Amino acid sequence: MSKGGDTPLAAKIALWGGREIAGLLLVSLLAGTATIPYIAYHFHRISPYGVLANLMAMPVVSAWVMPAGVLGLTSMPLGFDGLWWRLKGHGIEWMISVALWVTSFPGAVGRMAAFGTGPLLLCTAGLVVLCLLKTPLRFIGGLLISGAIVLMLRAPQPDVLIAADGSAAAVRGENGRFSVVKSGSDLFALREWLAADADARAPNDSTLGEGIRCDPAGCVGKLRDGSLVAIARTTEAFEEDCRRAVLVVSARDAPPGCAALVVDRQVWRRSGAMALRRLGERFEITTTRPLGFDRPWRRAVAPENDAPAPPRGMPPQPRDATPREEDLEAGD
């Protein structure tokens, strides 16, 4: 087996196939592992069986689906492309069946709570150091990646979420999960909130209303520290809510002098969607449109105590040409 001429043909094919499979498995493992932090950051999902799915699907893609597509495009002017599209369709059906089979495994869809850009950048730096350096210093990259993983897992999560139009609010209760109050049928924000919190519940899950008590005047939820969060639906509800709750959320304009932190129509129109985290006796507030946020598609909103600046390109105002009294002479 040491010399190529003495190796049987079947053994050569087996060795070639084994090397190809091992190389494909290694490449799939490395590529899948390297993309995990970015998938977790954007989609809050982790696919632990992605290597197995790639190992079963990629050979079919490379040897069947892509060649059939090229041959189909080449033979299209001659009208002989139907066969190739059918063959490509069979290959795509195999890919779909593999995906469905892998997702049927227990724990096939892992969930990851949202984390900031800091851990992601740290993980990226670790990957760069680990892959580019050839000296033992490359193991520093492994330490950076380990530190990034710890920061991802320990990322602080919000206690209250408020939609950009005030139509929905989520309160993290004593059980550590969100309870939701919403008006309207738009479930997009709620779906994104649950995904970012690594919560497997669907937006229409009946348990999302647990932990919230409602009446015609509004709703009340309790934070993990026992503090109350009120969602005021009527003007009359503000009096009691401002006295008992630490946070009052409303789609209306709150009256002045409320003792609680208020997020009313004026606030969310100016700041957009908000995430609040309870820190002792106060809230740490993160908004989608912070003060000074200015984009071509979303112009900055001037603070209430500042006079609005005149628009650029405004024509000059006409001057008053009436003469002053001291400039007038007798007989004028």
C-alpha positions as CSV (number, residue, x, y, z in Angstrom):
1,M,0.0,0.0,0.0
2,S,3.0,2.3,0.2
3,K,3.6,2.5,-3.5
4,G,1.0,3.9,-5.9
5,G,1.5,1.0,-8.4
6,D,0.8,-1.6,-5.8
7,T,-2.4,-0.1,-4.6
8,P,-5.6,-1.7,-6.0
9,L,-8.1,0.5,-7.8
10,A,-10.8,-0.1,-5.2
11,A,-8.5,1.0,-2.5
12,K,-7.5,4.1,-4.4
13,I,-11.2,5.0,-4.8
14,A,-11.9,4.3,-1.1
15,L,-8.9,6.5,-0.1
16,W,-10.0,9.3,-2.4
17,G,-13.5,9.1,-1.2
18,G,-12.4,9.1,2.4
19,R,-10.2,12.1,1.9
20,E,-13.0,14.0,0.2
21,I,-15.5,13.2,2.9
22,A,-13.1,14.1,5.6
23,G,-12.2,17.4,3.9
24,L,-15.9,18.2,3.3
25,L,-16.6,17.5,7.0
26,L,-13.8,19.6,8.2
27,V,-14.6,22.6,6.0
28,S,-18.3,22.3,7.0
29,L,-17.4,22.2,10.6
30,L,-15.1,25.2,10.4
31,A,-17.4,27.3,8.3
32,G,-20.5,26.4,10.5
33,T,-18.6,27.2,13.7
34,A,-17.2,30.5,12.4
35,T,-20.7,31.7,11.4
36,I,-22.4,30.8,14.6
37,P,-21.8,34.1,16.4
38,Y,-23.1,36.1,13.4
39,I,-26.2,34.0,13.0
40,A,-26.9,34.3,16.8
41,Y,-26.4,38.0,16.7
42,H,-28.8,38.7,13.7
43,F,-31.3,35.8,14.0
44,H,-30.9,34.7,17.6
45,R,-30.7,31.1,16.4
46,I,-28.1,28.3,16.7
47,S,-28.1,25.2,14.5
48,P,-26.1,22.5,16.3
49,Y,-26.8,19.9,13.5
50,G,-25.8,22.2,10.6
51,V,-22.6,20.2,10.0
52,L,-24.6,17.0,9.4
53,A,-27.1,18.8,7.1
54,N,-24.2,20.3,5.1
55,L,-22.5,17.0,4.8
56,M,-25.6,15.3,3.3
57,A,-26.7,18.2,1.1
58,M,-23.5,19.8,-0.2
59,P,-22.4,16.9,-2.4
60,V,-25.7,16.8,-4.1
61,V,-25.6,20.6,-4.6
62,S,-22.1,20.5,-6.1
63,A,-22.4,17.4,-8.2
64,W,-26.1,17.6,-9.2
65,V,-28.0,20.8,-8.6
66,M,-25.5,23.3,-9.9
67,P,-24.4,21.3,-13.0
68,A,-28.0,20.8,-13.9
69,G,-28.7,24.5,-13.6
70,V,-25.7,25.4,-15.8
71,L,-26.8,22.8,-18.4
72,G,-30.3,24.0,-18.3
73,L,-29.2,27.6,-19.0
74,T,-26.9,26.4,-21.8
75,S,-29.6,24.3,-23.5
76,M,-32.4,26.8,-23.1
77,P,-31.9,28.5,-26.5
78,L,-32.2,25.0,-28.1
79,G,-35.4,24.1,-26.2
80,F,-33.8,21.1,-24.4
81,D,-33.7,22.6,-20.9
82,G,-36.8,20.8,-19.5
83,L,-34.9,17.7,-18.6
84,W,-32.2,19.6,-16.7
85,W,-34.8,21.6,-14.7
86,R,-36.5,18.4,-13.6
87,L,-33.2,16.9,-12.5
88,K,-32.4,20.1,-10.6
89,G,-35.8,20.0,-9.0
90,H,-35.1,16.5,-7.7
91,G,-31.8,17.7,-6.2
92,I,-33.6,20.6,-4.5
93,E,-36.2,18.2,-3.1
94,W,-33.4,16.2,-1.6
95,M,-32.0,19.3,0.1
96,I,-35.5,20.1,1.5
97,S,-35.9,16.6,2.8
98,V,-32.5,16.7,4.5
99,A,-33.4,20.1,6.1
100,L,-36.8,18.7,7.4
101,W,-35.1,15.6,8.7
102,V,-32.4,17.4,10.6
103,T,-34.9,19.9,12.1
104,S,-36.9,17.0,13.5
105,F,-34.0,16.1,15.9
106,P,-34.4,17.1,19.5
107,G,-32.7,20.5,20.1
108,A,-32.2,21.1,16.4
109,V,-33.1,24.8,16.8
110,G,-31.1,26.5,19.5
111,R,-32.1,29.9,20.7
112,M,-29.8,32.7,21.8
113,A,-30.8,35.9,23.6
114,A,-29.8,39.2,22.1
115,F,-26.4,40.6,22.8
116,G,-24.5,43.7,21.8
117,T,-21.9,44.4,19.2
118,G,-19.1,44.3,21.8
119,P,-19.1,40.5,22.2
120,L,-19.5,40.1,18.5
121,L,-16.5,42.3,17.7
122,L,-14.4,40.5,20.3
123,C,-15.3,37.1,18.8
124,T,-14.4,38.4,15.4
125,A,-11.0,39.6,16.6
126,G,-10.5,36.1,18.2
127,L,-11.3,34.4,14.9
128,V,-8.9,36.6,13.0
129,V,-6.1,36.0,15.4
130,L,-6.8,32.3,15.5
131,C,-6.9,31.9,11.7
132,L,-4.2,34.2,10.5
133,L,-1.3,33.7,13.0
134,K,0.9,30.7,12.6
135,T,2.8,31.1,15.9
136,P,1.6,29.9,19.3
137,L,0.3,33.5,19.7
138,R,-2.7,32.3,17.7
139,F,-4.1,30.6,20.9
140,I,-4.8,34.1,22.2
141,G,-7.6,34.1,19.7
142,G,-9.2,31.1,21.6
143,L,-9.1,33.1,24.8
144,L,-10.8,36.1,23.0
145,I,-13.5,33.8,21.7
146,S,-14.0,32.3,25.1
147,G,-14.4,35.7,26.6
148,A,-16.8,36.7,23.9
149,I,-19.0,33.6,24.6
150,V,-19.1,34.5,28.3
151,L,-20.2,38.1,27.5
152,M,-22.8,36.8,25.1
153,L,-24.3,34.5,27.7
154,R,-24.3,37.2,30.4
155,A,-25.6,40.0,28.2
156,P,-28.2,42.0,30.2
157,Q,-31.8,41.7,29.0
158,P,-34.5,44.4,29.2
159,D,-37.3,44.3,31.7
160,V,-39.8,46.4,29.7
161,L,-40.2,46.7,25.9
162,I,-42.4,49.3,24.2
163,A,-43.4,49.3,20.5
164,A,-42.6,52.3,18.3
165,D,-46.3,53.3,18.1
166,G,-47.2,52.4,21.7
167,S,-49.5,49.6,20.6
168,A,-47.7,46.9,22.5
169,A,-45.7,46.6,25.7
170,A,-43.9,43.6,27.3
171,V,-43.1,43.3,31.0
172,R,-40.6,40.7,32.3
173,G,-42.4,39.2,35.3
174,E,-41.2,37.2,38.4
175,N,-40.8,34.0,36.3
176,G,-38.3,35.7,34.1
177,R,-40.5,35.6,31.0
178,F,-42.3,38.4,29.2
179,S,-46.0,39.1,29.6
180,V,-47.4,41.1,26.8
181,V,-50.2,43.7,26.4
182,K,-51.0,44.7,22.8
183,S,-53.7,46.4,20.7
184,G,-54.2,45.6,17.1
185,S,-53.2,42.6,15.0
186,D,-49.6,43.4,14.1
187,L,-47.5,40.7,15.5
188,F,-44.1,41.6,13.9
189,A,-42.7,43.5,16.9
190,L,-43.9,40.7,19.3
191,R,-42.3,38.0,17.2
192,E,-39.0,39.9,17.2
193,W,-39.2,40.5,21.0
194,L,-39.7,36.8,21.7
195,A,-36.9,35.8,19.3
196,A,-34.5,38.3,20.9
197,D,-35.3,36.9,24.3
198,A,-34.7,33.3,23.3
199,D,-38.4,32.6,24.0
200,A,-39.8,29.7,21.9
201,R,-43.4,30.9,22.4
202,A,-45.4,32.0,19.3
203,P,-46.8,35.5,19.1
204,N,-50.3,34.2,19.6
205,D,-49.5,32.0,22.6
206,S,-52.1,32.2,25.3
207,T,-49.5,32.3,28.1
208,L,-48.2,35.7,26.9
209,G,-51.0,37.3,28.8
210,E,-50.2,35.7,32.1
211,G,-48.9,38.0,34.8
212,I,-50.9,41.0,33.5
213,R,-54.2,42.1,35.1
214,C,-56.5,44.2,32.9
215,D,-59.7,46.2,33.3
216,P,-61.4,48.7,31.0
217,A,-59.1,51.5,32.4
218,G,-55.8,49.7,31.7
219,C,-53.5,46.9,32.7
220,V,-50.9,46.4,35.5
221,G,-47.9,44.1,35.4
222,K,-45.3,43.3,38.1
223,L,-41.5,43.3,37.5
224,R,-39.2,40.8,39.1
225,D,-38.5,43.2,42.0
226,G,-42.2,43.6,42.7
227,S,-42.5,47.1,41.2
228,L,-45.6,47.8,39.2
229,V,-45.8,48.8,35.5
230,A,-49.1,50.3,34.4
231,I,-50.5,50.6,30.9
232,A,-53.1,53.4,31.0
233,R,-55.9,53.2,28.5
234,T,-58.1,56.0,29.8
235,T,-57.3,59.5,31.2
236,E,-58.9,58.6,34.5
237,A,-56.4,55.8,35.0
238,F,-53.4,58.1,35.3
239,E,-54.3,59.3,38.8
240,E,-54.0,55.9,40.4
241,D,-51.2,54.6,38.1
242,C,-49.0,57.6,38.7
243,R,-49.3,57.0,42.4
244,R,-48.7,53.3,42.6
245,A,-46.5,52.3,39.6
246,V,-42.9,53.1,38.9
247,L,-43.6,53.2,35.1
248,V,-46.7,54.3,33.2
249,V,-47.1,53.5,29.5
250,S,-49.9,55.0,27.5
251,A,-50.9,55.8,23.9
252,R,-52.4,59.0,25.3
253,D,-50.8,62.2,26.6
254,A,-50.1,61.9,30.3
255,P,-51.1,64.8,32.6
256,P,-48.2,66.8,34.1
257,G,-46.9,66.0,37.6
258,C,-46.9,62.2,37.4
259,A,-44.7,60.8,40.1
260,A,-43.8,57.7,37.9
261,L,-41.6,57.5,34.8
262,V,-44.0,58.2,31.9
263,V,-43.8,56.9,28.4
264,D,-46.8,58.5,26.6
265,R,-47.6,59.5,23.1
266,Q,-45.2,62.4,23.1
267,V,-42.3,60.3,24.3
268,W,-42.6,57.4,21.9
269,R,-43.3,59.6,18.9
270,R,-40.0,61.4,19.7
271,S,-37.9,58.3,20.7
272,G,-39.5,55.4,18.8
273,A,-39.4,51.9,20.3
274,M,-37.9,51.6,23.7
275,A,-36.2,49.0,25.9
276,L,-36.0,49.7,29.7
277,R,-33.9,47.8,32.2
278,R,-34.5,48.2,36.0
279,L,-31.4,49.2,37.9
280,G,-32.2,49.7,41.5
281,E,-34.7,52.5,41.8
282,R,-34.3,53.8,38.2
283,F,-34.5,52.6,34.6
284,E,-31.8,52.4,32.0
285,I,-33.5,53.4,28.8
286,T,-32.4,52.5,25.3
287,T,-34.3,54.0,22.4
288,T,-34.3,53.4,18.6
289,R,-34.1,57.2,18.0
290,P,-31.8,58.7,20.7
291,L,-31.3,62.4,21.0
292,G,-29.3,63.6,18.0
293,F,-30.3,60.7,15.8
294,D,-30.4,62.1,12.3
295,R,-30.8,60.0,9.2
296,P,-32.0,60.9,5.6
297,W,-35.0,58.7,6.1
298,R,-35.7,59.9,9.7
299,R,-34.8,63.5,10.5
300,A,-33.8,64.5,14.0
301,V,-36.6,65.8,16.2
302,A,-35.8,69.0,18.0
303,P,-36.1,68.9,21.8
304,E,-39.3,70.5,23.2
305,N,-37.3,73.3,25.0
306,D,-35.4,74.2,21.8
307,A,-36.8,76.5,19.1
308,P,-37.0,74.7,15.8
309,A,-34.4,75.7,13.4
310,P,-35.6,77.4,10.1
311,P,-35.5,75.0,7.1
312,R,-32.5,75.3,4.9
313,G,-33.0,77.3,1.7
314,M,-35.8,79.4,3.2
315,P,-36.2,82.7,1.3
316,P,-35.4,85.9,3.3
317,Q,-38.4,87.4,5.1
318,P,-39.6,90.8,3.7
319,R,-38.4,93.8,5.7
320,D,-40.7,96.5,7.1
321,A,-40.0,99.7,5.2
322,T,-42.2,101.9,7.5
323,P,-40.0,104.8,8.7
324,R,-39.4,105.4,12.3
325,E,-41.1,108.3,14.1
326,E,-37.9,110.1,14.9
327,D,-37.0,110.1,11.2
328,L,-40.3,111.9,10.2
329,E,-40.2,115.7,9.7
330,A,-43.0,118.2,10.0
331,G,-45.5,117.9,7.2
332,D,-44.7,114.2,6.5
